[in-house]
Amino acid sequence: MIYRRIRDLREDKDLKQKDLSEFLHCSQQVYSNYELGQRDIPTAVLIALSKFYKVSTDYILGLTDQKEK
């Protein structure tokens, strides 16, 4: 769920993986691995994505369908 959510959030904003990798100060490959579920998302990255998209971490984690914090 988490991996699909971060991909959907990115695509909803018409952003590329490269855009998010630059924001997160990581390579595009690392970010791609987050979206593919091939790499665990560190807590700091989860929080940064939550703030960036203005959604709760619970939403990204799939614990709720409510996007708002």
Backbone bond lengths (Angstrom), bond angles and torsions (degrees), N, CA, C in turn:
res aa  C-N    CA-C-N  psi(-1)  N-CA   C-N-CA  omega(-1)  CA-C   N-CA-C  phi
1 M - - - 1.461 - - 1.529 111.08 -
2 I 1.314 116.55 -46.69 1.466 120.80 -176.30 1.531 111.64 -58.66
3 Y 1.308 115.67 -39.98 1.461 119.26 -175.92 1.524 111.07 -70.03
4 R 1.312 116.20 -40.72 1.466 120.21 177.46 1.530 110.42 -66.25
5 R 1.324 115.95 -38.23 1.463 119.27 -179.28 1.517 111.86 -63.23
6 I 1.334 117.40 -44.79 1.467 116.93 -178.40 1.517 111.25 -69.03
7 R 1.320 117.30 -31.88 1.467 119.75 175.64 1.530 110.26 -67.33
8 D 1.331 116.78 -46.00 1.463 120.64 -179.31 1.528 111.45 -62.95
9 L 1.330 117.03 -41.16 1.462 119.94 177.89 1.523 110.83 -61.50
10 R 1.314 116.18 -42.41 1.471 120.44 179.28 1.521 110.70 -64.20
11 E 1.327 116.37 -47.19 1.467 120.26 -177.89 1.528 111.68 -66.93
12 D 1.325 117.63 -33.75 1.469 120.80 177.31 1.519 111.51 -61.57
13 K 1.324 117.03 -28.74 1.469 121.81 179.08 1.526 111.98 -95.41
14 D 1.337 116.84 7.16 1.469 122.18 -179.28 1.530 112.02 55.03
15 L 1.325 115.60 41.83 1.456 121.15 178.21 1.517 109.99 -103.80
16 K 1.308 115.37 156.52 1.464 121.50 176.07 1.527 108.49 -100.01
17 Q 1.307 115.26 160.09 1.457 119.49 176.79 1.528 110.60 -56.28
18 K 1.306 116.63 -36.72 1.467 121.67 179.42 1.526 111.00 -59.98
19 D 1.343 117.22 -38.01 1.464 120.84 178.43 1.527 111.09 -60.80
20 L 1.325 115.37 -44.96 1.465 119.89 -179.35 1.520 111.30 -71.55
21 S 1.317 117.35 -36.67 1.461 119.14 179.08 1.527 110.60 -64.08
22 E 1.313 117.17 -36.80 1.461 120.10 177.36 1.527 110.66 -67.20
23 F 1.337 116.67 -42.33 1.460 121.02 178.26 1.533 110.98 -61.62
24 L 1.334 116.25 -39.97 1.461 121.36 -176.84 1.529 113.16 -88.16
25 H 1.331 116.77 -2.50 1.473 122.29 -179.31 1.532 111.29 57.90
26 C 1.321 114.72 49.27 1.461 120.37 175.14 1.528 107.52 -138.06
27 S 1.299 117.34 172.90 1.459 119.69 179.28 1.535 109.88 -77.24
28 Q 1.307 115.32 160.45 1.460 120.05 176.92 1.522 110.14 -62.83
29 Q 1.323 117.13 -34.96 1.465 121.13 179.30 1.529 111.27 -64.84
30 V 1.313 117.29 -41.57 1.468 120.31 177.49 1.523 109.75 -62.06
31 Y 1.333 116.52 -45.69 1.467 118.80 179.75 1.532 110.59 -63.58
32 S 1.315 116.94 -41.19 1.456 120.81 177.49 1.523 110.53 -58.30
33 N 1.316 116.39 -40.75 1.461 120.39 178.20 1.526 111.75 -63.54
34 Y 1.330 118.13 -33.50 1.470 120.63 174.61 1.530 109.58 -61.48
35 E 1.334 116.11 -48.25 1.467 120.03 -177.38 1.524 112.32 -67.00
36 L 1.305 117.49 -30.10 1.465 121.33 -179.47 1.524 112.91 -86.39
37 G 1.321 116.35 -6.54 1.454 119.92 -178.82 1.519 113.16 76.18
38 Q 1.319 116.53 18.41 1.454 120.87 -179.39 1.523 112.22 -91.19
39 R 1.323 115.68 -6.59 1.456 121.12 179.10 1.522 107.01 -145.02
40 D 1.333 116.35 133.82 1.460 120.25 176.18 1.520 109.85 -65.73
41 I 1.316 114.83 143.36 1.459 120.25 -179.93 1.529 108.17 -87.24
42 P 1.331 117.63 119.11 1.469 119.83 178.63 1.534 111.19 -62.36
43 T 1.307 115.62 152.15 1.464 120.87 -179.06 1.525 111.48 -55.81
44 A 1.320 117.58 -42.74 1.472 120.77 -179.29 1.529 110.93 -61.62
45 V 1.317 117.85 -37.61 1.463 122.04 178.68 1.528 109.78 -70.13
46 L 1.313 117.19 -41.08 1.460 121.61 177.22 1.527 110.34 -58.76
47 I 1.317 116.90 -45.27 1.463 120.96 178.85 1.521 110.79 -65.15
48 A 1.332 117.32 -42.48 1.471 120.81 179.13 1.527 110.89 -61.77
49 L 1.332 117.52 -42.14 1.468 120.86 178.69 1.528 110.67 -65.69
50 S 1.312 116.50 -39.12 1.459 121.28 178.40 1.535 110.60 -60.25
51 K 1.306 115.86 -45.59 1.475 120.36 179.12 1.525 110.96 -68.19
52 F 1.325 116.75 -42.01 1.461 121.73 -179.04 1.528 111.37 -59.43
53 Y 1.334 115.97 -46.51 1.465 120.97 -176.92 1.525 113.11 -88.98
54 K 1.346 116.15 -6.99 1.468 121.43 -178.22 1.529 111.35 58.77
55 V 1.324 114.73 46.39 1.461 122.15 175.53 1.531 107.40 -128.97
56 S 1.317 116.07 163.60 1.457 119.68 179.69 1.529 110.27 -77.70
57 T 1.315 115.06 154.80 1.458 119.06 174.07 1.526 109.54 -64.52
58 D 1.330 116.76 -32.38 1.469 119.85 177.18 1.524 111.04 -60.78
59 Y 1.334 117.28 -36.59 1.461 120.29 177.38 1.529 110.22 -64.07
60 I 1.326 116.37 -48.64 1.463 119.79 -179.46 1.524 110.75 -60.69
61 L 1.320 116.69 -39.17 1.458 121.38 -178.62 1.529 113.08 -75.62
62 G 1.330 116.52 -9.07 1.458 119.54 178.90 1.515 113.59 83.24
63 L 1.337 117.63 15.27 1.459 121.01 179.48 1.520 112.34 -82.48
64 T 1.323 116.29 -17.18 1.459 122.40 177.96 1.518 108.66 -148.67
65 D 1.321 115.68 157.95 1.458 120.67 174.28 1.529 111.43 -99.48
66 Q 1.330 116.91 2.06 1.464 122.46 178.33 1.528 108.72 -83.18
67 K 1.314 117.12 116.01 1.465 120.18 -178.40 1.512 112.79 -72.94
68 E 1.332 117.21 -36.18 1.456 120.87 -174.20 1.514 111.32 -68.98
69 K 1.335 113.41 149.41 1.471 119.84 178.20 1.511 109.54 -73.74
